[in-house]
Amino acid sequence: MNEMIERYINVVVKRLPEKERIEIERELRANIYDMLPENYTQADVIRVLKELGDPVTLSEKYRTKPRYLISPAYYDTYINILKIVLPIVGIVLLAIAAIGTTIGLLMSGDFKIPDLFIQAIPSGIGGSFEGMIQAFFLITVGFAIAERCGAKPDKETKAEWKPEELPPIVKKTNKTIPLSDCIAEIIFTFIATFIGVSYFSGWILTKGIIIIDGNRISDIFSPEFSRAVIPVIIIVALMNLVKSSLRITFRKWNIIICAVTVLTSIIGAVISINLLTSNPMFSTSFLELMSSLGLNQVKNIPFLADGNLNIVANITIVVIVFSTVVEVITAIAKTFVPERQLK
């Protein structure tokens, strides 16, 4: 078999639904070899592949039910614009929001260094996240509208596709890290960080929460815990982003990925446990409400004690330790297990 032909077929079929791949792979391979002379050369292979055209475009022709918001003709341009615009929007809005909040704190005359973590940095992250979502939405809608209004991509500026540029075939093994998992981790990290920072900063759910029988409290968690948890959320989020970025870069378990995973897991566990053991978790008003309702005792064991340690904190610590141990063991096992190819 010719390597370049196999690389071409791989690019075509990997974009198709899995149930259609085997049949189309067999059909496409037969068509390519039928187009080649009996004693073909590499030049003949290149000529035939050029006749078939860009494999990305060809894969869409093979789809029984073509469905896309951005068609293949526009997709490369669309992705390139996203790669340029989103980082710029994110960084600029992060800086503007953080600087604006810092200036406001300085002008108030009551500026403290911890306020940078409690207000300035969360404000910057929130503004950056919101701006990137808006930019992504506007660019996507703009491309979709432009295509459906009949706009044509500028073919003259698009580089001619060359068979020599076909990517190598990446064979899946038991050490392969799926790209979808990495992207899902990044999306979850952004959403969880935004919600966590917004909640503990008082941006959302600030009007009190009805608990039972109309009793309303303004804060479930103590001010000390709320101030201390924001830097922890940000640090853990940054470590997760570094870990996910490295996984996208290498796409396979190795010593570097293992070391970063183990290190970030242990650091995250240590600072989280320190947070739970160094600060009272619940606010006085919440504890008083639980006490008045008789809900702070479980078989004469303090359920929500106003000391540093309580059952809720202990259970949380056990969960953190258990999940950290599992993640560390999993990372080491996936790194050092003998590699084998998956079917």
C-alpha positions in Angstrom: 0.0 0.0 0.0 1.1 3.5 -0.8 1.6 5.7 2.3 0.4 8.9 0.8 -2.8 7.2 -0.4 -3.4 5.8 3.1 -2.9 9.3 4.6 -5.4 10.8 2.1 -8.0 8.1 2.9 -7.4 8.6 6.6 -8.2 12.3 6.4 -11.4 11.6 4.5 -12.8 8.9 6.6 -12.0 10.2 10.1 -14.4 13.1 9.4 -17.3 10.7 8.6 -19.8 8.9 10.9 -18.2 5.8 12.3 -20.8 3.4 10.8 -20.0 4.7 7.3 -16.2 4.7 7.5 -15.4 1.0 6.6 -17.5 1.0 3.4 -16.3 4.4 2.2 -12.7 3.6 3.0 -12.9 0.5 0.8 -14.7 2.3 -2.0 -12.3 5.3 -2.0 -9.2 3.1 -2.0 -10.6 1.1 -4.9 -11.4 4.3 -6.8 -7.9 5.7 -6.3 -6.1 2.5 -7.4 -8.4 2.3 -10.4 -7.3 5.8 -11.5 -3.6 4.8 -11.3 -1.7 3.1 -14.1 -0.5 -0.5 -13.6 3.1 0.4 -12.8 2.4 3.7 -11.1 5.0 6.1 -9.6 4.8 8.5 -6.8 4.2 11.3 -9.4 1.1 9.4 -10.6 -0.2 9.1 -7.0 0.2 12.9 -6.5 -1.5 13.6 -9.8 -4.5 11.4 -8.9 -4.9 12.8 -5.4 -4.8 16.3 -6.9 -7.6 15.3 -9.2 -9.7 14.1 -6.3 -9.0 17.4 -4.5 -8.9 18.5 -0.8 -9.8 15.4 1.4 -11.7 17.7 3.8 -14.0 18.8 0.9 -14.3 15.3 -0.4 -15.3 13.9 3.0 -18.4 16.2 3.0 -19.4 14.9 -0.5 -19.4 11.4 1.0 -21.8 12.3 3.8 -25.3 10.9 3.4 -26.7 13.7 5.4 -24.5 16.8 5.1 -25.0 19.0 8.2 -22.9 22.0 9.1 -23.3 25.5 10.2 -20.0 26.5 8.6 -19.3 24.7 5.3 -15.9 23.2 4.4 -15.3 26.1 1.9 -15.4 28.6 4.8 -14.2 26.4 7.7 -10.4 27.1 7.5 -10.9 30.8 7.3 -13.5 30.7 10.1 -11.1 28.7 12.4 -8.1 31.1 11.5 -10.2 34.1 12.4 -11.3 32.5 15.7 -7.6 31.7 16.6 -6.7 35.4 16.1 -9.7 37.2 17.5 -10.6 35.2 20.6 -7.1 35.4 22.3 -6.9 39.1 21.5 -10.5 39.8 22.9 -9.8 37.7 26.0 -6.5 39.3 26.9 -7.6 42.9 26.2 -10.9 42.6 28.1 -9.1 40.8 31.0 -6.6 43.7 31.3 -9.3 46.4 30.9 -11.7 44.9 33.5 -8.9 44.1 36.0 -7.3 47.5 35.6 -10.6 49.3 35.8 -11.5 47.5 39.0 -8.1 48.1 40.5 -8.3 51.8 39.8 -11.8 51.9 41.4 -10.4 50.3 44.5 -7.5 52.7 44.7 -9.8 55.7 44.3 -12.1 54.4 47.0 -9.2 54.9 49.5 -9.8 51.5 51.1 -7.4 49.4 48.9 -6.0 46.1 50.2 -3.8 43.6 48.4 -6.3 40.7 49.0 -8.9 42.8 47.1 -6.9 42.1 43.9 -7.8 38.4 44.3 -11.3 39.1 45.6 -12.4 41.7 43.1 -9.9 42.8 40.4 -8.8 39.4 39.0 -12.3 37.8 39.2 -13.7 40.9 37.4 -11.1 40.5 34.7 -11.8 36.8 34.2 -15.5 37.5 34.1 -15.2 40.3 31.5 -12.8 38.2 29.4 -15.0 35.1 29.5 -18.1 37.1 28.5 -16.3 39.0 25.7 -14.9 35.8 24.2 -18.4 34.2 24.2 -19.8 37.2 22.5 -17.0 37.3 19.9 -17.4 33.6 19.2 -21.1 34.0 18.7 -20.8 37.1 16.5 -18.1 35.5 14.2 -20.1 32.3 13.9 -23.4 34.0 13.1 -21.6 36.4 10.7 -20.0 33.5 8.7 -23.3 31.6 8.7 -25.2 34.6 7.4 -22.6 35.5 4.8 -22.6 31.9 3.4 -26.4 31.7 3.2 -26.5 35.1 1.5 -24.4 33.8 -1.3 -20.9 35.2 -0.4 -18.2 33.2 -2.0 -14.8 32.5 -0.4 -11.8 34.1 -2.0 -10.2 31.2 -3.8 -7.4 33.3 -5.1 -6.0 33.9 -1.7 -6.5 30.3 -0.5 -3.3 28.3 -0.9 -3.6 25.4 -3.3 -4.0 22.0 -1.6 -0.9 19.8 -2.0 -0.8 16.0 -1.3 2.6 16.5 0.2 0.9 18.4 3.1 -1.2 15.4 4.2 -0.8 14.8 7.9 0.7 11.5 9.1 -1.7 8.8 10.3 -2.0 8.9 14.0 -2.7 5.4 15.3 -4.8 5.3 18.5 -3.2 3.4 21.4 -4.1 2.8 25.0 -2.0 5.9 25.7 -3.8 8.3 23.3 -5.5 11.3 24.9 -8.8 12.1 23.1 -8.9 15.7 21.9 -12.6 15.9 22.9 -11.7 15.1 26.5 -9.2 18.0 26.6 -11.6 20.5 25.1 -14.4 19.3 27.5 -12.0 19.8 30.5 -11.1 23.4 29.3 -14.8 24.3 28.8 -15.8 22.9 32.2 -12.9 24.7 33.9 -14.0 28.1 32.4 -17.6 27.6 33.4 -16.9 26.3 36.9 -14.4 29.1 37.5 -16.8 31.8 36.3 -19.7 30.4 38.4 -17.5 29.9 41.5 -15.8 33.3 41.4 -19.1 35.0 40.6 -20.9 33.4 43.5 -18.2 34.0 46.2 -17.7 37.5 44.9 -21.4 38.3 45.4 -22.2 38.8 41.7 -24.9 36.2 41.7 -27.4 35.0 44.3 -26.8 38.1 46.4 -30.4 38.8 47.4 -30.7 36.0 50.0 -31.8 32.5 49.6 -35.1 31.1 51.0 -34.3 28.0 53.0 -37.3 26.8 55.0 -40.6 28.3 56.1 -39.7 31.7 54.6 -36.4 32.0 56.5 -34.0 34.0 54.5 -30.2 34.4 54.9 -27.8 36.6 52.9 -24.8 34.3 53.0 -24.4 30.5 53.5 -20.6 30.7 53.7 -18.6 32.8 56.1 -16.9 36.0 54.9 -13.5 34.4 55.7 -14.2 31.3 53.6 -15.6 33.3 50.7 -12.5 35.6 50.6 -10.1 32.6 50.9 -11.8 30.4 48.3 -11.5 32.7 45.3 -7.7 32.5 45.0 -7.9 28.8 45.4 -10.5 28.5 42.6 -8.3 30.7 40.3 -5.1 28.7 41.1 -6.8 25.4 40.5 -8.3 26.6 37.3 -4.9 27.9 36.0 -3.3 24.5 36.8 -6.1 22.7 35.0 -5.7 24.9 31.9 -1.9 24.2 31.9 -2.6 20.4 32.2 -5.2 20.4 29.5 -3.0 22.5 27.2 -0.1 20.1 27.5 -2.4 17.1 26.8 -3.6 18.8 23.6 0.0 19.4 22.7 1.3 15.9 23.2 -2.0 13.9 22.7 -0.4 10.9 24.4 0.5 10.0 28.0 4.2 10.5 28.7 6.5 11.5 31.5 5.8 15.2 31.2 2.0 14.8 31.2 2.3 12.3 34.1 4.5 14.7 36.2 2.2 17.7 35.5 -0.9 15.7 36.3 0.5 14.4 39.6 2.0 17.7 40.6 -1.2 19.7 39.9 -3.4 17.1 41.6 -1.3 17.2 44.8 -1.0 21.0 44.9 -4.7 21.4 44.3 -5.5 18.9 47.0 -3.1 20.6 49.5 -4.4 24.1 49.0 -8.0 22.9 49.1 -7.6 21.0 52.3 -5.7 24.0 53.8 -8.7 26.1 52.9 -11.1 23.8 54.6 -9.1 23.4 57.8 -8.0 27.1 58.1 -11.4 28.9 57.7 -14.9 28.4 59.2 -17.0 27.3 56.3 -20.5 28.5 57.2 -21.7 31.9 58.2 -23.1 32.7 61.6 -26.6 33.4 60.2 -26.7 30.1 58.5 -25.5 28.2 61.6 -28.1 30.0 63.7 -30.9 29.1 61.2 -29.8 25.4 61.1 -29.7 25.4 64.9 -33.2 27.0 65.2 -34.6 24.4 62.9 -32.8 21.6 64.7 -30.9 20.6 61.6 -27.4 20.9 62.9 -27.3 17.7 64.8 -27.1 14.2 63.4 -27.4 11.6 66.2 -25.9 14.1 68.7 -22.9 14.8 66.4 -22.4 18.4 65.4 -23.3 18.6 61.7 -22.5 22.2 61.2 -20.1 23.2 63.9 -18.7 26.7 63.9 -15.2 25.4 64.6 -12.7 24.9 61.8 -13.5 21.2 61.3 -17.0 19.8 60.9 -18.6 16.8 59.3 -19.2 18.6 56.0 -15.6 19.7 55.8 -14.3 16.2 56.8 -16.4 14.5 54.1 -15.2 17.1 51.5 -11.6 16.4 52.6 -12.1 12.6 52.2 -13.5 13.1 48.7 -10.6 15.4 47.7 -8.0 12.9 49.0 -9.7 9.9 47.3 -10.1 11.7 44.0 -6.5 12.9 44.1 -5.2 9.4 44.8 -7.3 8.0 42.0 -6.0 10.6 39.5 -2.4 10.1 40.5 -2.6 6.3 40.2 -4.4 6.6 36.9 -1.8 9.0 35.5 1.1 6.7 36.5 -0.7 3.6 35.2 -1.5 5.2 31.8 2.1 6.5 31.5 4.0 3.3 32.3 1.6 0.6 31.0 3.0 -1.1 27.8 1.6 0.7 24.8 -0.6 -1.3 22.4 -2.5 -0.2 19.3 -6.3 -0.1 19.5 -8.5 -1.4 16.8 
